[in-house]
Amino acid sequence: MRGHIDGDGVVDDVWVGARRVDGTCRYYVFARASTAGTSRVRIPTPDRFSRFSLRNAARPIAMVRVDSVAGKEIAVKLLEGASVRPFGFFTMRFGSLRRMNIEATAPQPLAADNMFAFGGGLSLMFGTDCAYNKSPRTVVFSRAFPRNNGPRYVVERRWYQVRGYFFARTAHPTQRELVGLTRLRQRFPEFRNDGLLPHCQGKVLDPRRA
């Protein structure tokens, strides 16, 4: 994917690749920026499923403004489930590409370890979006699931703010509401565009191809 990640206005390149070390593939997010050359961040592969997903489905899916630092953040799909697609954010800081880790909270509300997500089906849906109107440098991460298998859905919304180069939960309490399925996307706009960053400023792939 091509876009502006270091803030100098020159188009940069981002991709996912692998290098074989001692007979084992190690996976990385690479960035080639005009101001810093090529930088990379290794993606952990703790199990066979994550290695399979990285080999077959990992790719940059968006370059969007999340924080106040010049340049766009990079969303990279890291796992491919049946319908839910978890992803992580990466950013360029001081000439180096960095993973924007998510502060752990208990109980863990994320779709996968250290990842936001989009997509889903009638049993469980996820949406991630920029929340510029809530507070600066903030994203909203939501999940929705049917209540007692009925037509109304429980929606849980949580907000995460960029602090340095990681995400931390904000002071905003978790919001829980009931809403009919037909009103879900109208009432909670982060579920539009299949939950993939529908209101972020920048470049977002069509979720059907992401």
C-alpha positions as CSV (number, residue, x, y, z in Angstrom):
1,M,0.0,0.0,0.0
2,R,1.2,3.5,-0.8
3,G,0.6,6.7,1.3
4,H,2.1,9.3,3.6
5,I,3.4,7.8,6.8
6,D,6.2,10.2,7.8
7,G,4.6,13.5,7.3
8,D,6.9,15.0,4.5
9,G,4.3,14.8,1.7
10,V,6.2,12.2,-0.3
11,V,4.5,8.9,-1.0
12,D,5.8,6.0,1.0
13,D,5.4,2.2,0.7
14,V,4.2,-0.4,3.2
15,W,3.9,-4.1,2.8
16,V,4.0,-7.5,4.7
17,G,6.8,-9.9,3.9
18,A,8.7,-12.8,5.3
19,R,12.4,-13.8,5.6
20,R,13.6,-17.3,6.2
21,V,15.9,-17.7,9.2
22,D,17.3,-21.1,10.2
23,G,14.6,-22.8,8.1
24,T,11.8,-20.9,9.7
25,C,9.8,-18.0,8.1
26,R,9.7,-14.8,10.2
27,Y,7.0,-12.3,9.2
28,Y,7.4,-8.5,9.2
29,V,5.6,-5.3,8.4
30,F,8.0,-3.3,6.2
31,A,7.9,0.4,5.4
32,R,10.0,2.4,3.0
33,A,9.8,6.1,3.9
34,S,11.4,8.9,2.0
35,T,13.0,10.3,5.2
36,A,14.1,7.1,6.9
37,G,14.7,4.4,4.3
38,T,13.4,0.9,4.9
39,S,12.3,-0.1,8.4
40,R,10.6,-3.2,9.7
41,V,8.7,-4.7,12.7
42,R,8.5,-8.4,13.3
43,I,5.0,-9.9,13.8
44,P,4.9,-12.7,16.4
45,T,3.6,-16.0,15.3
46,P,2.7,-18.0,18.5
47,D,0.8,-20.8,16.8
48,R,0.1,-22.5,13.5
49,F,-3.1,-20.5,12.9
50,S,-1.3,-17.2,13.1
51,R,1.5,-18.4,10.7
52,F,-1.2,-19.6,8.3
53,S,-3.0,-16.2,8.4
54,L,0.1,-14.2,7.9
55,R,1.2,-16.3,5.0
56,N,-2.1,-16.2,3.2
57,A,-4.0,-13.1,4.4
58,A,-1.8,-10.5,6.1
59,R,-1.7,-7.1,4.3
60,P,-2.0,-3.3,4.9
61,I,-5.7,-2.4,4.8
62,A,-5.7,1.4,5.7
63,M,-3.5,4.5,6.1
64,V,-5.4,6.9,8.3
65,R,-4.9,9.7,10.8
66,V,-5.2,8.5,14.3
67,D,-2.9,10.7,16.4
68,S,-1.7,14.3,16.1
69,V,1.8,13.5,14.8
70,A,2.4,14.2,11.1
71,G,1.9,11.2,8.9
72,K,-0.7,8.5,8.8
73,E,-0.9,5.3,10.9
74,I,-1.0,2.0,9.1
75,A,-3.7,-0.7,9.8
76,V,-2.5,-4.2,8.9
77,K,-4.8,-7.2,8.9
78,L,-3.0,-9.9,10.9
79,L,-5.5,-12.7,11.2
80,E,-8.2,-14.1,9.0
81,G,-11.2,-15.7,10.7
82,A,-14.4,-17.1,9.2
83,S,-15.8,-13.6,9.2
84,V,-14.0,-11.5,11.8
85,R,-10.7,-9.9,10.8
86,P,-8.4,-8.7,13.5
87,F,-5.8,-6.0,12.7
88,G,-3.1,-4.0,14.3
89,F,-1.9,-0.4,14.0
90,F,1.7,0.6,13.1
91,T,3.3,4.0,13.0
92,M,6.5,5.7,12.0
93,R,8.3,7.4,14.9
94,F,11.8,8.9,14.8
95,G,12.6,7.1,11.6
96,S,11.5,3.7,12.8
97,L,8.4,1.7,12.2
98,R,6.7,0.7,15.5
99,R,3.8,-1.6,16.4
100,M,1.1,0.4,18.4
101,N,0.4,-2.1,21.2
102,I,-2.9,-2.0,23.0
103,E,-2.9,-1.8,26.7
104,A,-4.2,-5.0,28.2
105,T,-7.4,-4.7,30.2
106,A,-9.3,-7.3,32.2
107,P,-11.6,-8.9,31.2
108,Q,-10.0,-8.8,27.7
109,P,-12.6,-7.2,25.3
110,L,-10.5,-7.4,22.2
111,A,-11.3,-9.8,19.3
112,A,-7.7,-11.2,19.5
113,D,-4.7,-10.5,21.6
114,N,-3.4,-7.0,21.0
115,M,-5.6,-6.4,18.0
116,F,-8.7,-4.4,17.1
117,A,-11.1,-6.0,14.5
118,F,-13.8,-5.5,11.9
119,G,-16.4,-7.7,10.3
120,G,-18.4,-10.6,11.8
121,G,-21.9,-12.1,11.4
122,L,-25.2,-12.3,13.1
123,S,-23.8,-14.0,16.1
124,L,-21.0,-11.4,16.8
125,M,-19.9,-8.2,15.0
126,F,-16.9,-5.9,15.5
127,G,-16.3,-2.3,14.5
128,T,-13.3,0.0,14.9
129,D,-13.4,3.7,14.0
130,C,-11.7,7.0,14.6
131,A,-13.5,9.0,17.4
132,Y,-12.3,12.5,16.7
133,N,-15.4,13.9,18.2
134,K,-15.0,12.0,21.5
135,S,-11.4,13.1,22.3
136,P,-8.1,13.6,20.4
137,R,-6.1,10.6,19.2
138,T,-8.9,8.2,20.0
139,V,-10.5,5.2,18.4
140,V,-13.7,3.5,19.4
141,F,-13.8,-0.3,19.4
142,S,-17.2,-2.0,19.6
143,R,-18.8,-5.4,19.5
144,A,-22.4,-6.4,19.1
145,F,-24.1,-9.7,19.8
146,P,-27.8,-10.8,20.1
147,R,-29.5,-10.8,23.4
148,N,-31.0,-14.2,24.2
149,N,-30.8,-15.0,20.4
150,G,-33.5,-12.4,19.9
151,P,-33.8,-9.4,17.4
152,R,-32.2,-6.9,19.8
153,Y,-28.4,-6.7,20.1
154,V,-26.2,-5.8,23.0
155,V,-23.6,-3.2,21.9
156,E,-20.4,-2.7,24.0
157,R,-18.3,0.3,23.1
158,R,-14.8,1.1,24.4
159,W,-12.4,4.0,23.7
160,Y,-8.7,3.8,23.3
161,Q,-6.3,6.8,23.1
162,V,-2.9,7.0,21.6
163,R,-0.3,7.7,24.3
164,G,3.2,7.8,22.9
165,Y,3.0,5.0,20.4
166,F,0.6,2.6,22.2
167,F,-3.2,2.6,22.8
168,A,-4.5,2.9,26.4
169,R,-8.1,2.8,27.6
170,T,-9.5,6.3,28.1
171,A,-11.4,7.4,31.2
172,H,-14.7,7.0,29.3
173,P,-16.6,4.1,30.8
174,T,-17.7,1.2,28.7
175,Q,-21.0,2.0,27.0
176,R,-23.6,-0.8,26.9
177,E,-26.9,-0.4,25.0
178,L,-29.6,-2.5,23.5
179,V,-30.6,-1.8,19.9
180,G,-32.6,-3.6,17.2
181,L,-30.5,-5.1,14.4
182,T,-32.1,-2.8,11.8
183,R,-31.0,0.3,13.7
184,L,-27.5,-1.0,14.6
185,R,-25.5,0.9,11.9
186,Q,-27.6,4.0,12.2
187,R,-27.2,4.2,16.0
188,F,-23.5,3.1,16.1
189,P,-21.8,4.4,12.9
190,E,-18.5,2.5,13.6
191,F,-20.3,-0.6,12.3
192,R,-20.7,1.0,8.8
193,N,-18.3,-0.1,6.1
194,D,-18.4,-3.6,7.7
195,G,-16.7,-2.0,10.8
196,L,-13.5,-1.0,9.0
197,L,-12.6,2.6,10.0
198,P,-15.6,4.2,8.3
199,H,-14.9,7.8,9.5
200,C,-11.1,7.9,9.7
201,Q,-9.3,10.5,7.5
202,G,-7.1,8.8,5.0
203,K,-7.2,5.7,2.8
204,V,-9.2,2.6,3.7
205,L,-9.6,-0.4,1.5
206,D,-13.0,-1.8,0.5
207,P,-13.7,-4.3,3.4
208,R,-14.8,-6.9,0.8
209,R,-11.2,-6.9,-0.5
210,A,-9.4,-6.2,2.8
